[in-house]
């Protein structure tokens, strides 16, 4: 018999359109196990937060599930802060960084088993302008790329849309003169990324020592803004060796004030989140997250 009897799914229909078979297969397995499954679709940005909060307050669900990409998961997580019900995920997005962090494969059986019987573990969080993030904040190169993505192109081309936008930004010259204040210390960088776990932009290990189950952020400051340097950084990211580069500073961080350039684009968990100035902080609230049985998280 299933450990959980009632599961409430909040679906981003745009993300769901890319993997309809996976969602349907997961729901079918849950219902065959005797679980009552409710599905609500989001109607626009931010909608998942209010839907999650309302579902949690109703108190009927054993777990509230974000079905979509990392941005949808972020929104549902915001609605569950301070609530007793844990967060589950069905990864339907482009990068699915949190699913990779959990070691969750995009297979219906694995996902259904996790939602039915997986333990709910506490994970650390971060804040951007007081709003939760789970995985990453990018300032500069990836922020500009995410802001430049055409939603229709992303829907039909997936990761190819990011590659195309990234190439165009590389041609323009990817470096910026970013001014930050990190725990009271002034810093400069051409590109900056703050992470809460190990992975960044998909299956790429940026912070080998990162641990999402523990509070604390790691900040990466890429100092060289040339086109050649960006290629070198991306190769090192693919090899999991960014920490070894002499022109990358790696800092534990609790409070990061992003000062300038004004309006430089920021991405949070893969979604566009405005421009500078902004403040990133270590989260003060812990979130309960359903993970696969045997996960190291």
URBELLIN-V580190 format. One record per backbone hydrogen bond with DSSP energy under -0.5 kcal/mol. CO is the residue of the C=O (numbers start at 1). NH is the residue of the N-H. Records with the same first field share a line. If there is no record, write none. Layout:
# URBELLIN-V580190
CO: NH  NH
This chain:
# URBELLIN-V580190
5: 36
6: 62  63
7: 9  38
8: 65
9: 11  40
10: 67
11: 13  42
12: 16
13: 17
15: 18  19
19: 23
20: 24
21: 25
22: 26
23: 27
24: 28
25: 29
26: 30
27: 31
28: 32
29: 33
30: 35
31: 34
33: 2
35: 37
36: 7
38: 9
40: 11
44: 47
46: 49  50
47: 51
48: 52
49: 53
50: 54
51: 55
52: 56
53: 57
54: 58
55: 59  60
56: 59
62: 86
63: 8  65
64: 88
65: 10  67
66: 68  90
67: 12
68: 92  93
69: 73
70: 74
71: 75
72: 76
73: 77
74: 78
75: 79
76: 80
77: 80  81
78: 81
80: 83
86: 64
87: 290
88: 66
90: 68  92
96: 100
97: 101
98: 102
99: 103  104
100: 103
103: 105
105: 107
107: 111
108: 112
109: 113
110: 114
111: 115
112: 116
113: 117  118
114: 118
116: 4
119: 121  291
121: 289
123: 287
125: 283
126: 133
127: 281
128: 131
131: 128
133: 126
135: 196  197
136: 269
137: 194
138: 267
139: 141  192
140: 144
141: 145
142: 146
143: 147
144: 148
145: 149
146: 149
149: 151
150: 154
151: 155
152: 156
153: 157
154: 158
157: 160
158: 161  162
159: 163
160: 164
161: 165
162: 166
163: 167
164: 168
165: 169
166: 170
167: 171
168: 172
169: 173
176: 178
178: 180  189
179: 259  260
180: 187
181: 183  257
182: 185
185: 182
187: 180
189: 178
190: 176
191: 222
192: 139
193: 220
194: 137
195: 218
198: 206  207
200: 204
202: 204
203: 205
204: 200  206
206: 208
207: 210
211: 214
212: 124
217: 253
218: 195
219: 221  251
220: 193  222
221: 223  249
222: 190  191
223: 225
225: 175
226: 230
227: 231
228: 232
229: 233
230: 234
231: 235
232: 236
233: 237
234: 238
235: 239
236: 240  241
237: 240
241: 244
242: 245
245: 248
247: 223
249: 221  251
251: 219
253: 217
254: 282
255: 183
256: 258  280
257: 181  259
258: 277  278
260: 179
261: 264
264: 276
265: 140
266: 273
267: 138
268: 271
271: 268
274: 266
276: 263
278: 258
279: 129
280: 256
281: 127
287: 123  289
288: 87
289: 121
292: 295
